[in-house]
Amino acid sequence: MELEQLIKSCKRNNLKAQGDLYQRYKDTLYLQCLKYSKNKEEAQDNLHDSFIEIFKSIKKYKNKGSFEGWMKRITINLAINKYKKEGPLNIIINNDILEDTTVTDEELNLELTNILNCIQELPNQYRLVFNLYQLDGYSHKEVAKLLGISVNTSKSNLHRAKVLLKEKIIKLNQTKPRLYYGS
Amino acid sequence: MEVNKDIGNGIKDRLEDLNMTPDTMVWDKIEIDLKKKKKKRFAYFWFPIAGVSILALIFILFNTNGSINSKTNVTKGNKQALSPKPELKTKDLNVISNNSNLNVNSTKNSNNNTTKNIQVTTTNNSITVSNSYYINNKTVSNKNNTPYNNPKFGTNKNNTNIAFKTIPKQLSLNSSQELKNSNGNGNDNGNGNGNGNGNGNGNGNLKNTKKTDSLVNIKTKDSVSNENKLKEEKNSKKDSINTPELRRWSVLPFASIDQFSSFNHATTNNTSSNYGIKFNYLATEDLSLRIGVSKLNLNFTTNEDTFNFTEKISYIEIPLEIKQKLIRGKINTSIVAGVSYLLLEDASIYTDGIPNNLGIDSIENTNMSVNLGLSFDTLIINKLHFVIEPMFKYHFKPLENRLKSKTYTLSILGGLEYKF
């Protein structure tokens, strides 16, 4: 079924169309949820909430812009709201603002799930800032507005997130089997 | 040589290859929740329908009461008209029975307070009931147990046979004498046949054994029901002369300026408005019911964490209100109370002027408000009134969950009300 037709059917609360839409976008949005969540279970919860919200709000979608982008924004928004509900975001004042945050391709040659785990293990606010800015292309100004923080806080959180990620990746590289690297 | 790259960009590139699938139970749970939501939605949509039904019911009740009252008046009027004026003609039969023993149907119909009008036409020597008789229960009987004292009986000098066409069992009256006595009494012995005898001297089975409250009028030309209708018309004309005409219905196209706010979030740049139409039904002289439909456009800015969120939300509003007149004068003053049902039509959010619909899903699709206000109206020209209504509307749910507060609107409505 064409996407436009599928959306129309979903607007009429057609359960089969909703199922088709879910099947079409579940992996994309699940990945989005995984990046913003702490673990798989939380990600699946977010995915559930996101699709419920998407079906509820689909009547508001006016076929302007990317439908996938619209769904992703709902998913992101729900993830942000969830951590906002959990109380003030954990802000750590960093002293290592000038620390190097570059890695080699070799160092990043890890299992993708391991890399994902590194992101999930970040403190909530760092994870949100890193995802919004680095992976989803929001500007620092937009990130600041969404999270209710200043632009400078957004920048420093991002840097701190990268530092933490580098530390984790180096650790993973150290535990990597030698056979994997070759000689 | 190893090339260093920013860890953020590096991770982004790597994650593009990541594919993961959620467990199948996620859809199962979504499906269950969607089915639940459908049920809830169904319940929601009954609110306005229920509102309209209640209004219609009230309207019907008031109308019914009105018609009952008018019927009572008509009956009284008929009685007054019948008593002094011996205008009944001899060819029609009208039986009005109080405490009557006359049971025309085989089922015993011994209601004390029963009026039975039997229209009879004569053909040669037989009198035949041509129309079905009807029973005006209570309308006459409640206050009128006393019989008509001065009825006029028709005279039938011949042997007369009265047959009820439309009644399963026939009542035949054999009489060799004139029916003169005003206190004629119909008597049914249970087999549905009765023979009437004027003054109780005939050979028939229907005897005047008791001079009770029964009244038999015989007319042969005009049916009593027609006469009743004419009298009813006369009475209604009298009523219309005696009481000023109430214009029960009115229509009020309106526009209002609204101020949307919440108790713990200040709003700025409020340029909210509402326009639509209300239909008003005057149930009593002072109380009216109204229903309407309007478009509520909310446009406001909230300031959160140094960011300005401008929101444009439009709802279809269906108000259901009661208006009670308090002061009559050149400017009539009324109090208005009711509820409004709100259906989300469109919404958009801007952060510092940039479209950003991230919070759009937190806006409620449906809402209800409780309304309280005053109404001032003054007559401009015939039937046309100018109306001003300051109104407070408190929302049951916050219009937007993000605000996490109880929200309300203050409005000033202006419109022209046409009464008809």
Contacts between the chains, C-beta under 8 A, distances in Angstrom:
chain1	res1	chain2	res2	distance
A	13	B	34	7.8
A	13	B	38	6.3
A	13	B	41	7.8
A	15	B	31	7.1
A	15	B	34	6.3
A	15	B	35	7.5
A	18	B	30	7.9
A	18	B	34	6.3
A	19	B	27	6.9
A	19	B	31	7.2
A	22	B	27	5.6
A	22	B	30	6.7
A	23	B	27	8.0
A	26	B	21	7.1
A	26	B	22	5.8
A	26	B	26	7.5
A	26	B	27	7.5
A	27	B	19	6.3
A	27	B	20	6.7
A	27	B	21	5.6
A	27	B	22	7.8
A	30	B	20	5.9
A	30	B	21	6.9
A	30	B	22	4.5
A	31	B	15	7.7
A	31	B	18	6.2
A	31	B	19	7.7
A	31	B	20	6.0
A	34	B	20	6.4
A	35	B	15	7.4
A	43	B	22	7.7
A	44	B	22	5.4
A	44	B	23	6.3
A	44	B	26	5.3
A	47	B	22	5.5
A	47	B	26	5.7
A	48	B	26	5.5
A	48	B	29	5.6
A	48	B	30	5.7
A	48	B	33	7.7
A	51	B	30	5.2
A	52	B	30	6.3
A	52	B	33	5.7
A	52	B	34	7.3
A	52	B	37	7.7
A	53	B	361	4.9
A	55	B	34	6.3
A	56	B	37	7.3
A	56	B	361	7.1
A	56	B	365	7.0
A	57	B	360	6.8
A	57	B	361	4.7
A	60	B	344	8.0
A	60	B	346	7.2
A	60	B	347	6.4
A	60	B	360	6.3
A	70	B	357	7.9
A	73	B	357	6.9
A	73	B	358	5.6
A	74	B	361	5.6
A	76	B	358	7.2
A	77	B	358	4.4
A	77	B	359	6.6
A	77	B	361	6.6
A	78	B	361	7.7
A	80	B	358	7.8
A	81	B	362	7.7
A	101	B	6	6.4
A	101	B	7	5.1
A	101	B	8	7.4
A	102	B	4	3.9
A	102	B	5	6.1
A	102	B	6	5.8
A	102	B	7	6.5
A	103	B	4	6.8
A	103	B	5	6.7
A	103	B	7	4.8
A	103	B	10	5.6
A	104	B	2	4.4
A	104	B	3	6.7
A	104	B	4	5.9
A	104	B	5	7.5
A	105	B	2	7.5
A	105	B	3	6.8
A	105	B	5	7.2
A	105	B	10	7.3
A	106	B	2	6.4
A	108	B	7	7.8
A	108	B	10	4.7
A	108	B	11	7.1
A	108	B	14	5.8
A	110	B	14	7.9
A	112	B	14	6.3
A	112	B	15	6.7
A	112	B	17	6.4
A	112	B	18	4.5
A	113	B	18	7.9
A	115	B	11	5.9
A	115	B	14	5.7
A	115	B	15	6.6
A	116	B	15	7.1
A	116	B	18	6.6
A	118	B	11	8.0
A	119	B	11	7.2
A	130	B	8	7.0
A	133	B	8	7.9
A	134	B	8	4.0
A	134	B	9	7.7
A	134	B	11	7.3
A	134	B	12	6.1
A	135	B	11	7.6
A	135	B	12	5.5
A	135	B	15	7.0
A	142	B	351	8.0
A	142	B	356	7.7
A	144	B	307	7.9
A	145	B	307	4.7
A	145	B	351	5.1
A	145	B	352	7.5
A	145	B	356	7.6
A	146	B	358	6.4
A	148	B	304	6.7
A	148	B	305	3.9
A	148	B	307	7.4
A	149	B	305	7.6
A	150	B	306	7.9
A	158	B	8	7.6
A	162	B	6	7.6
A	162	B	7	5.1
A	162	B	8	5.7
A	165	B	7	5.5
A	165	B	8	8.0
A	165	B	11	6.9
A	166	B	7	5.3
A	169	B	7	7.2
